[in-house]
Amino acid sequence: MIKKGIIIILCLLNVQAFAQWKSYYPEGKSNNKDVKQKIEKDNFVFNNHFFSALKSKSIENYEEALEHFQKCIKINDKLAVSFYESAIINKVLGNFNLAVEQIKIASELEPDNRWYQLSYAEVLFANQDFKSASVQYKKLLLKEPGNKELFFLLADMYIYDNDFLKAIEVYDDLEVIRGIDKMISMQKHKLYMQLEKRKYAIKELQNLLDKFPNDIEALEILSEVYLLNDEKEKAFDIFKQLAIIAPENGRIHLTLADYYRDQGDNTKSFEELKLAFKSITLGVDIKARILLSYFHLLAVNDIMKDQAYTLAELLMQSHPNDVKSNALYADILYADNRLNEAKDQYLIVLEKSKTETKVWSQVLFIQAEQSDFEGMLKTSEEALTYFSTEPLFYYFNGIANKWFKNYDDAISSLKMGVEFVSGNSMLLLEFYSSLADSYHATQEHELSDEYYERSLAIDSNNVLILNNYAYYLSVRKVNLEKAKKMSLKCNELEKDNGTYQDTYAWILYKLADYEQAKIWMQKSLANGSDISAVVVEHYGDVLYQLGNVKDAISQWEKAKKLGVASKFLNKKIEEGRLYE
């Protein structure tokens, strides 16, 4: 169903076409009845096709509309409207060459029809015939010499044709009529810059500023041109003027900060930087990038550290409702190793928004650094309610459960998290090694070995995995030669590590190589393992196997004082003999 408004328009257009049709076949010039009948018949057919064409056009059935308009042209090729309508449709369909032909005919048939002449120029432009379009716009300007829009359209044609000088001439002509106009001045300025005529570009801006001395945009652009022209003092003078005109403009203060820093005046530079951070017109993201530049200096420069904290606090004041403000402040605290304060700020962020993945991660990293496994378990569980596909949250949940010896829960979380790891081999390694440890704890040794092998397939030189895998094999008394090889590699990669030396010594012990076991055990003790109850007890076991029972008992007693060792330790001491 066609809307009433469309029907009215169609009828009006039909009346126009019919009037043009009647003017071509004047009445009263012939008494021939057959001629009159033919005229009436053709008139009826024309109007029928024309009306049908307009209906098809209204519902965007352009191909059918064109067919009807072509039939109208065939009946009467002296009516401009049929050519005009066909041209408009062909322009829509991208048939620009055909559109140009048709609109040209329409404009020639009705040279005084403004819309036809204007459409002719538009179709030429659509066909990228900028020169012909400019000729057409000049013709229109002869009839409408004060039309600002036509001047701009003519200038556009020259610009598209890369004839910037002619475009400037058009703007000059318009300026004579309208006087100094911001839009005209800005366009001329841009063109002069394109032509690398900076002197003239500057002059255009100066002319504009003579009339509008406090135009912020013009002043900013002029200062930028001065900077490009290496006229820093002139640029600086403008920025000082801008700071007075628009003191709330953060970008201006930011530029002044850069200027003073280049001049070596760090005090003034920071004062301007503070004003920039106080400004609500300067976006959070820009301020964030500036703050991030401070991070690598926090640990080595106390002045820069103090400045970073000042700016972070100003950021929170100027953007109190933006979670990025608190997050950035927390990042600075974290980088400065103020973990508790950083965690508090991150938690403030999470109170405002639960959807900040990075913030959840940072809280978990801090809890891991603080060995806060209870907090890690709680945080990871809550984070997973919002991000059920985030592997890192499953990892922390698994680690926390493993700490509390909830091995089944740990394995469940770790296996779930593995499914969501993509393109991060190091994170995958962490999952595999944790699964290996967990399966060892549940005595599912085949699975434990499988995940250790997967871990080493990612990083064959990972000393922690090499050591743990080798040690667990020695505890189980299986694949001892493989364990020995891995442990030796571990000690070659990281020398003088008491823990790794103890593992190698213990494997040698299991292989009954007691003399070498003693040597490596002594190395371990010399490198700090003398405070480990387990290592000291191992040393006692080695001494016992070498027949030195007295010294063995002495080491066992020392181990007992240091803490928890094996379940046989008391029995060893009481009976003075080895139990395993």
C-alpha positions as CSV (number, residue, x, y, z in Angstrom):
1,M,0.0,0.0,0.0
2,I,1.4,3.4,-1.1
3,K,1.4,6.2,1.5
4,K,-0.8,9.2,0.8
5,G,2.1,11.6,0.7
6,I,3.7,9.5,-2.1
7,I,0.5,9.5,-4.1
8,I,0.3,13.3,-3.9
9,I,3.9,13.7,-5.1
10,L,3.3,11.2,-7.9
11,C,0.2,13.0,-9.0
12,L,2.0,16.4,-8.9
13,L,4.9,15.0,-11.0
14,N,2.4,13.5,-13.4
15,V,0.6,16.8,-13.8
16,Q,4.0,18.4,-14.6
17,A,4.8,15.8,-17.2
18,F,1.3,16.1,-18.7
19,A,1.6,19.9,-18.9
20,Q,5.0,19.4,-20.7
21,W,3.4,16.8,-23.0
22,K,0.5,19.2,-23.9
23,S,3.0,21.9,-24.8
24,Y,4.6,19.7,-27.3
25,Y,1.3,18.8,-29.0
26,P,-0.5,22.2,-29.1
27,E,-4.3,22.0,-29.2
28,G,-6.4,23.6,-31.9
29,K,-3.8,23.3,-34.7
30,S,-5.5,20.4,-36.4
31,N,-9.0,19.4,-37.2
32,N,-7.9,15.9,-38.2
33,K,-9.8,13.6,-35.9
34,D,-7.2,10.7,-36.3
35,V,-4.4,13.0,-35.2
36,K,-6.3,14.1,-32.2
37,Q,-7.1,10.5,-31.3
38,K,-3.4,9.5,-31.7
39,I,-2.3,12.4,-29.4
40,E,-4.8,11.4,-26.8
41,K,-3.8,7.8,-27.0
42,D,0.0,8.6,-26.8
43,N,-0.8,11.0,-23.9
44,F,-2.6,8.2,-22.0
45,V,0.2,5.7,-22.6
46,F,2.9,8.2,-21.6
47,N,1.2,9.1,-18.4
48,N,0.6,5.4,-17.6
49,H,4.3,4.6,-18.0
50,F,5.4,7.7,-16.1
51,F,3.1,7.0,-13.2
52,S,4.2,3.3,-13.1
53,A,7.9,4.4,-13.2
54,L,7.4,6.7,-10.2
55,K,5.7,3.9,-8.3
56,S,8.5,1.4,-9.0
57,K,11.1,4.1,-8.0
58,S,9.3,4.7,-4.7
59,I,9.7,1.0,-3.7
60,E,13.3,0.9,-5.1
61,N,12.5,-1.3,-8.0
62,Y,14.9,0.7,-10.1
63,E,15.2,-1.7,-13.1
64,E,11.5,-1.7,-13.7
65,A,11.3,2.1,-13.2
66,L,14.0,2.5,-15.9
67,E,12.1,0.4,-18.3
68,H,9.0,2.6,-17.9
69,F,11.0,5.9,-18.2
70,Q,12.7,4.6,-21.4
71,K,9.2,3.9,-22.9
72,C,8.3,7.5,-21.9
73,I,11.4,8.8,-23.8
74,K,10.5,6.7,-26.8
75,I,7.0,8.3,-26.9
76,N,8.3,11.8,-26.3
77,D,12.1,12.6,-26.3
78,K,11.5,16.3,-25.8
79,L,10.4,16.1,-22.2
80,A,13.4,16.6,-19.8
81,V,11.8,15.0,-16.8
82,S,12.0,11.5,-18.2
83,F,15.8,11.9,-18.8
84,Y,16.2,13.5,-15.4
85,E,14.5,10.7,-13.6
86,S,16.4,8.1,-15.5
87,A,19.7,9.8,-14.8
88,I,19.0,9.9,-11.0
89,I,18.2,6.2,-11.0
90,N,21.3,5.3,-13.0
91,K,23.4,7.4,-10.6
92,V,22.0,5.3,-7.7
93,L,22.8,2.1,-9.6
94,G,26.4,3.2,-10.3
95,N,25.8,3.6,-14.0
96,F,27.6,7.0,-14.1
97,N,28.4,7.2,-17.8
98,L,24.7,6.6,-18.7
99,A,23.6,9.0,-15.9
100,V,25.8,11.7,-17.4
101,E,24.3,11.3,-20.9
102,Q,20.8,11.4,-19.6
103,I,21.2,14.4,-17.2
104,K,23.0,16.3,-20.0
105,I,20.0,15.9,-22.3
106,A,17.7,17.0,-19.5
107,S,19.8,20.1,-18.8
108,E,19.9,21.0,-22.5
109,L,16.1,20.6,-22.9
110,E,15.5,22.9,-19.9
111,P,18.5,25.2,-19.5
112,D,16.7,27.4,-17.0
113,N,15.8,24.5,-14.7
114,R,18.1,25.0,-11.7
115,W,17.7,21.5,-10.3
116,Y,18.6,19.9,-13.6
117,Q,21.7,22.0,-13.9
118,L,22.7,21.3,-10.3
119,S,22.1,17.5,-10.8
120,Y,24.2,17.6,-13.9
121,A,27.1,18.9,-11.9
122,E,26.5,16.3,-9.1
123,V,26.4,13.4,-11.6
124,L,29.6,14.6,-13.3
125,F,31.2,14.7,-9.8
126,A,29.9,11.1,-9.1
127,N,31.6,10.1,-12.4
128,Q,34.8,11.7,-11.2
129,D,34.8,14.2,-14.1
130,F,35.9,17.0,-11.9
131,K,36.8,19.4,-14.7
132,S,33.4,19.2,-16.4
133,A,31.7,19.4,-13.0
134,S,33.6,22.6,-12.2
135,V,32.5,24.1,-15.6
136,Q,28.9,23.3,-14.7
137,Y,29.2,24.9,-11.2
138,K,30.7,28.0,-12.8
139,K,27.7,28.3,-15.0
140,L,25.4,28.0,-12.0
141,L,27.4,30.7,-10.2
142,L,26.9,33.1,-13.1
143,K,23.1,32.9,-12.4
144,E,23.6,32.8,-8.5
145,P,26.8,34.9,-7.9
146,G,26.1,35.2,-4.1
147,N,25.5,31.5,-3.5
148,K,28.1,30.4,-0.8
149,E,27.3,26.7,-1.2
150,L,28.1,26.9,-5.0
151,F,31.4,28.5,-4.3
152,F,32.4,25.7,-1.9
153,L,31.2,23.1,-4.3
154,L,33.3,24.6,-7.1
155,A,36.3,24.8,-4.8
156,D,35.8,21.1,-4.0
157,M,35.9,20.2,-7.6
158,Y,39.3,21.9,-8.0
159,I,40.5,20.2,-4.8
160,Y,39.4,16.8,-6.0
161,D,41.3,17.6,-9.3
162,N,44.4,18.5,-7.2
163,D,44.3,22.1,-8.6
164,F,44.7,23.8,-5.2
165,L,45.6,27.2,-6.5
166,K,42.3,27.5,-8.5
167,A,40.4,26.3,-5.3
168,I,42.1,29.2,-3.4
169,E,41.1,31.6,-6.1
170,V,37.5,30.5,-5.7
171,Y,37.8,31.1,-1.9
172,D,39.3,34.5,-2.6
173,D,36.3,35.4,-4.8
174,L,34.0,34.3,-2.0
175,E,35.9,36.2,0.6
176,V,35.4,39.4,-1.5
177,I,31.7,38.9,-1.2
178,R,31.4,37.7,2.4
179,G,34.5,39.2,4.1
180,I,36.7,37.2,6.5
181,D,35.0,33.9,7.3
182,K,36.4,31.2,9.5
183,M,35.4,28.3,7.2
184,I,37.0,30.1,4.2
185,S,40.1,31.0,6.1
186,M,40.5,27.4,7.4
187,Q,40.1,25.9,3.9
188,K,42.7,28.3,2.4
189,H,45.0,27.5,5.3
190,K,44.8,23.8,4.6
191,L,45.4,24.2,0.9
192,Y,48.4,26.4,1.5
193,M,49.8,23.7,3.9
194,Q,49.2,21.1,1.2
195,L,51.2,23.3,-1.2
196,E,53.9,23.7,1.5
197,K,53.4,27.4,1.4
198,R,53.6,27.9,5.2
199,K,54.1,31.6,4.9
200,Y,50.7,32.0,3.2
201,A,49.1,29.5,5.5
202,I,50.2,31.5,8.5
203,K,49.0,34.7,6.9
204,E,45.5,33.2,6.5
205,L,45.3,32.3,10.2
206,Q,46.6,35.7,11.2
207,N,44.0,37.4,9.1
208,L,41.3,35.3,10.8
209,L,42.7,36.1,14.2
210,D,42.7,39.8,13.4
211,K,39.0,39.6,13.3
212,F,38.6,36.8,15.9
213,P,41.6,37.2,18.3
214,N,40.4,34.6,20.8
215,D,39.5,31.8,18.4
216,I,41.0,28.8,20.2
217,E,41.1,26.5,17.2
218,A,42.8,29.0,15.0
219,L,45.4,29.8,17.7
220,E,46.1,26.1,18.3
221,I,46.6,25.5,14.5
222,L,48.8,28.6,14.2
223,S,51.0,27.4,17.0
224,E,51.4,24.0,15.4
225,V,52.4,25.6,12.1
226,Y,55.0,27.7,14.0
227,L,56.4,24.5,15.5
228,L,56.6,22.9,12.1
229,N,58.4,26.0,10.9
230,D,60.8,25.7,13.9
231,E,59.5,29.0,15.3
232,K,59.2,27.7,18.9
233,E,59.2,31.0,20.6
234,K,56.2,32.2,18.6
235,A,54.4,28.9,19.2
236,F,55.2,29.2,22.9
237,D,53.7,32.8,23.0
238,I,50.5,31.5,21.5
239,F,50.3,28.7,24.0
240,K,50.7,31.1,26.9
241,Q,47.9,33.2,25.4
242,L,45.7,30.1,25.1
243,A,46.4,29.1,28.7
244,I,44.9,32.5,29.7
245,I,41.9,32.2,27.3
246,A,41.1,28.6,28.1
247,P,42.8,27.6,31.4
248,E,40.6,24.5,31.6
249,N,42.0,23.1,28.3
250,G,44.2,20.3,29.4
251,R,45.8,19.8,26.0
252,I,47.2,23.3,26.1
253,H,48.9,22.7,29.5
254,L,50.2,19.4,28.2
255,T,51.8,21.2,25.3
256,L,53.3,23.8,27.6
257,A,54.7,21.0,29.8
258,D,56.4,19.5,26.8
259,Y,57.8,23.0,25.9
260,Y,59.2,23.6,29.3
261,R,60.7,20.1,29.5
262,D,62.5,20.8,26.2
263,Q,63.8,24.0,27.7
264,G,65.2,22.1,30.7
265,D,62.8,23.7,33.1
266,N,61.4,20.6,34.8
267,T,59.8,22.5,37.6
268,K,57.5,24.5,35.3
269,S,57.0,21.4,33.1
270,F,55.6,19.5,36.0
271,E,53.4,22.4,37.1
272,E,51.8,22.5,33.7
273,L,51.5,18.7,33.7
274,K,49.6,18.9,37.0
275,L,47.2,21.5,35.4
276,A,46.7,19.1,32.5
277,F,45.8,16.3,34.9
278,K,43.4,18.5,36.8
279,S,41.6,19.3,33.6
280,I,38.5,17.2,32.9
281,T,38.8,18.1,29.1
282,L,41.9,15.9,28.8
283,G,40.8,12.2,28.5
284,V,41.8,9.4,30.9
285,D,43.5,7.5,28.2
286,I,46.0,10.3,27.4
287,K,46.7,10.7,31.1
288,A,47.2,7.0,31.4
289,R,49.8,6.9,28.7
290,I,51.7,9.7,30.5
291,L,51.6,7.8,33.8
292,L,52.7,4.6,32.2
293,S,55.9,6.3,31.1
294,Y,56.8,6.8,34.8
295,F,56.6,3.1,35.7
296,H,60.2,2.1,34.7
297,L,61.6,5.0,36.8
298,L,59.7,4.3,40.0
299,A,62.5,2.1,41.5
300,V,65.4,4.3,40.5
301,N,64.2,7.9,40.7
302,D,62.5,9.2,43.9
303,I,61.5,12.5,42.3
304,M,59.8,10.7,39.4
305,K,58.1,8.4,41.9
306,D,56.7,11.3,43.9
307,Q,55.5,12.9,40.6
308,A,53.8,9.7,39.6
309,Y,51.9,9.5,42.9
310,T,50.9,13.2,42.6
311,L,49.6,12.7,39.0
312,A,47.8,9.5,39.9
313,E,46.0,11.3,42.8
314,L,45.0,14.2,40.5
315,L,43.7,11.7,38.0
316,M,41.4,10.1,40.6
317,Q,40.2,13.6,41.5
318,S,39.4,14.7,38.0
319,H,37.9,11.4,36.9
320,P,36.4,10.0,40.1
321,N,33.9,7.7,38.4
322,D,36.3,6.2,35.9
323,V,37.6,2.9,37.2
324,K,40.8,3.4,35.2
325,S,41.8,6.1,37.7
326,N,41.9,3.7,40.6
327,A,43.4,1.0,38.5
328,L,46.3,3.1,37.4
329,Y,46.9,4.3,41.0
330,A,46.9,0.6,42.1
331,D,49.3,-0.2,39.2
332,I,51.8,2.4,40.6
333,L,51.5,1.0,44.1
334,Y,52.0,-2.5,42.7
335,A,55.1,-1.4,40.7
336,D,56.4,0.3,43.9
337,N,55.9,-3.0,45.8
338,R,53.3,-1.6,48.1
339,L,51.2,-4.7,47.7
340,N,48.6,-4.3,50.5
341,E,47.8,-0.7,49.3
342,A,47.7,-1.8,45.7
343,K,45.3,-4.7,46.6
344,D,43.0,-2.3,48.4
345,Q,42.8,0.0,45.3
346,Y,42.2,-2.9,43.0
347,L,39.4,-4.1,45.3
348,I,37.9,-0.5,45.1
349,V,37.9,-0.9,41.3
350,L,36.1,-4.3,41.6
351,E,33.5,-2.7,43.9
352,K,32.7,-0.3,41.0
353,S,33.0,-2.8,38.2
354,K,33.2,-6.6,38.3
355,T,34.1,-6.8,34.6
356,E,37.7,-5.7,34.8
357,T,39.6,-8.9,34.0
358,K,43.0,-7.4,34.5
359,V,42.1,-6.1,37.9
360,W,41.0,-9.6,39.1
361,S,44.3,-10.9,37.8
362,Q,46.3,-8.3,39.7
363,V,44.6,-9.1,42.9
364,L,45.3,-12.8,42.4
365,F,49.0,-12.1,41.6
366,I,49.3,-10.1,44.8
367,Q,47.7,-12.9,46.9
368,A,50.1,-15.4,45.3
369,E,53.1,-13.2,46.1
370,Q,51.9,-12.9,49.7
371,S,51.1,-16.7,49.9
372,D,47.6,-15.7,50.8
373,F,46.1,-19.0,49.6
374,E,42.8,-18.5,51.4
375,G,42.3,-15.1,49.7
376,M,43.4,-16.6,46.4
377,L,40.8,-19.4,46.7
378,K,38.0,-16.9,47.5
379,T,39.0,-14.4,44.8
380,S,39.4,-17.0,42.1
381,E,36.0,-18.5,42.8
382,E,34.3,-15.1,42.6
383,A,36.2,-14.2,39.5
384,L,35.1,-17.4,37.8
385,T,31.5,-16.4,38.4
386,Y,32.0,-13.5,36.0
387,F,34.6,-15.0,33.7
388,S,34.0,-18.7,33.2
389,T,36.4,-19.0,30.3
390,E,39.4,-17.2,31.8
391,P,42.2,-19.8,32.1
392,L,44.3,-17.7,34.6
393,F,41.5,-17.8,37.1
394,Y,41.2,-21.6,36.9
395,Y,45.0,-21.8,37.4
396,F,45.0,-19.7,40.6
397,N,42.0,-21.7,41.9
398,G,43.8,-24.9,41.2
399,I,47.0,-23.7,43.0
400,A,45.0,-22.6,46.0
401,N,43.2,-25.9,46.3
402,K,46.4,-27.8,45.9
403,W,47.9,-25.8,48.8
404,F,44.9,-26.9,51.0
405,K,45.4,-30.5,49.7
406,N,42.0,-30.4,48.0
407,Y,43.6,-32.3,45.2
408,D,40.5,-33.5,43.5
409,D,39.2,-29.9,43.3
410,A,42.6,-28.7,42.2
411,I,42.8,-31.2,39.4
412,S,39.2,-30.4,38.3
413,S,40.0,-26.6,38.1
414,L,43.3,-27.2,36.3
415,K,41.9,-29.5,33.7
416,M,39.0,-27.1,33.1
417,G,41.4,-24.2,32.7
418,V,43.6,-26.0,30.2
419,E,40.7,-26.1,27.8
420,F,40.6,-22.4,27.6
421,V,44.4,-21.8,27.1
422,S,45.1,-20.5,23.6
423,G,48.4,-19.4,22.2
424,N,50.2,-19.1,25.6
425,S,52.7,-22.0,25.9
426,M,54.1,-20.7,29.2
427,L,50.7,-20.7,30.9
428,L,50.0,-24.1,29.5
429,L,53.3,-25.3,31.0
430,E,52.2,-24.0,34.4
431,F,48.9,-25.9,34.1
432,Y,50.7,-29.1,33.1
433,S,53.3,-29.0,35.9
434,S,50.6,-28.2,38.5
435,L,48.6,-31.2,37.2
436,A,51.7,-33.3,37.4
437,D,52.2,-32.3,41.1
438,S,48.6,-32.9,41.9
439,Y,48.4,-36.3,40.3
440,H,51.6,-37.3,42.2
441,A,49.9,-36.3,45.5
442,T,46.9,-38.5,44.6
443,Q,49.3,-41.3,43.7
444,E,48.1,-41.4,40.1
445,H,51.6,-41.8,38.9
446,E,51.0,-42.5,35.2
447,L,49.1,-39.3,34.9
448,S,51.7,-37.4,36.9
449,D,54.5,-38.7,34.6
450,E,52.4,-37.8,31.5
451,Y,51.9,-34.2,32.5
452,Y,55.6,-33.9,33.5
453,E,56.5,-35.1,30.0
454,R,54.0,-32.6,28.5
455,S,55.7,-29.8,30.5
456,L,59.2,-30.8,29.3
457,A,57.9,-30.9,25.7
458,I,57.2,-27.2,26.1
459,D,60.4,-26.3,28.0
460,S,63.0,-29.0,28.3
461,N,65.3,-26.8,30.3
462,N,62.8,-25.8,33.1
463,V,64.9,-26.5,36.2
464,L,61.9,-26.6,38.6
465,I,60.1,-29.3,36.5
466,L,63.3,-31.3,35.9
467,N,64.0,-31.3,39.7
468,N,60.5,-32.2,40.8
469,Y,60.0,-34.9,38.2
470,A,63.4,-36.4,39.0
471,Y,62.8,-36.3,42.8
472,Y,59.3,-37.9,42.5
473,L,60.8,-40.7,40.4
474,S,63.5,-41.3,43.1
475,V,60.8,-41.4,45.8
476,R,59.0,-44.1,43.8
477,K,62.3,-45.8,43.0
478,V,61.4,-46.0,39.3
479,N,63.3,-44.9,36.2
480,L,66.3,-43.9,38.4
481,E,68.7,-43.5,35.5
482,K,66.2,-41.1,33.8
483,A,65.8,-39.3,37.1
484,K,69.6,-39.1,37.5
485,K,70.0,-37.6,34.0
486,M,67.3,-35.0,34.5
487,S,68.7,-34.0,37.9
488,L,72.2,-33.7,36.6
489,K,71.0,-31.5,33.8
490,C,69.1,-29.4,36.4
491,N,72.4,-28.9,38.3
492,E,74.3,-28.0,35.1
493,L,71.7,-25.3,34.3
494,E,71.6,-23.8,37.8
495,K,74.8,-24.3,39.7
496,D,75.1,-24.1,43.5
497,N,71.4,-24.6,44.2
498,G,71.2,-26.6,47.4
499,T,67.8,-28.0,46.7
500,Y,68.7,-29.3,43.3
501,Q,72.0,-30.7,44.7
502,D,70.0,-32.6,47.4
503,T,67.8,-34.2,44.7
504,Y,70.8,-35.4,42.8
505,A,72.4,-36.7,45.9
506,W,69.2,-38.6,46.9
507,I,69.0,-40.2,43.4
508,L,72.6,-41.3,43.8
509,Y,71.6,-42.7,47.2
510,K,68.8,-44.7,45.7
511,L,71.3,-46.0,43.1
512,A,73.5,-47.1,46.1
513,D,76.3,-44.7,45.0
514,Y,76.8,-43.6,48.6
515,E,80.3,-42.0,48.2
516,Q,79.0,-39.7,45.4
517,A,75.8,-39.1,47.3
518,K,77.8,-37.9,50.3
519,I,79.8,-35.5,48.1
520,W,76.7,-34.0,46.6
521,M,74.9,-33.9,49.9
522,Q,77.8,-31.9,51.4
523,K,77.5,-29.5,48.5
524,S,73.8,-29.1,49.2
525,L,74.4,-28.3,52.9
526,A,77.1,-25.8,52.0
527,N,74.7,-24.0,49.7
528,G,72.1,-23.4,52.4
529,S,70.3,-26.7,52.8
530,D,71.6,-27.1,56.3
531,I,68.4,-25.5,57.6
532,S,66.2,-28.1,55.9
533,A,65.1,-31.0,58.1
534,V,64.6,-33.2,55.0
535,V,68.1,-32.6,53.6
536,V,69.8,-33.0,56.9
537,E,68.0,-36.3,57.5
538,H,69.0,-37.4,54.0
539,Y,72.6,-36.7,54.9
540,G,72.3,-38.8,58.0
541,D,70.9,-41.7,55.8
542,V,73.9,-41.4,53.5
543,L,76.4,-41.5,56.5
544,Y,74.6,-44.5,57.9
545,Q,75.0,-46.4,54.6
546,L,78.7,-45.5,54.7
547,G,79.0,-47.1,58.2
548,N,79.3,-43.8,60.1
549,V,76.4,-44.5,62.5
550,K,77.5,-42.0,65.2
551,D,77.5,-39.1,62.8
552,A,74.3,-40.4,61.1
553,I,72.5,-40.2,64.5
554,S,73.9,-36.8,65.1
555,Q,72.4,-35.6,61.8
556,W,69.1,-37.2,62.5
557,E,68.9,-35.4,65.8
558,K,69.8,-32.1,64.1
559,A,67.0,-32.7,61.6
560,K,64.5,-33.3,64.4
561,K,65.4,-29.9,65.9
562,L,64.9,-28.2,62.5
563,G,61.4,-29.4,61.9
564,V,59.3,-32.1,60.3
565,A,61.2,-34.7,58.3
566,S,60.2,-38.3,57.6
567,K,57.8,-40.4,59.7
568,F,60.7,-42.7,60.6
569,L,63.0,-40.0,62.1
570,N,62.2,-40.7,65.7
571,K,62.5,-44.4,65.3
572,K,65.9,-43.9,63.6
573,I,67.2,-41.9,66.5
574,E,65.8,-44.2,69.2
575,E,67.1,-47.4,67.7
576,G,70.2,-46.0,66.0
577,R,69.4,-47.7,62.7
578,L,68.1,-46.8,59.3
579,Y,64.4,-47.1,58.4
580,E,62.9,-46.3,55.0
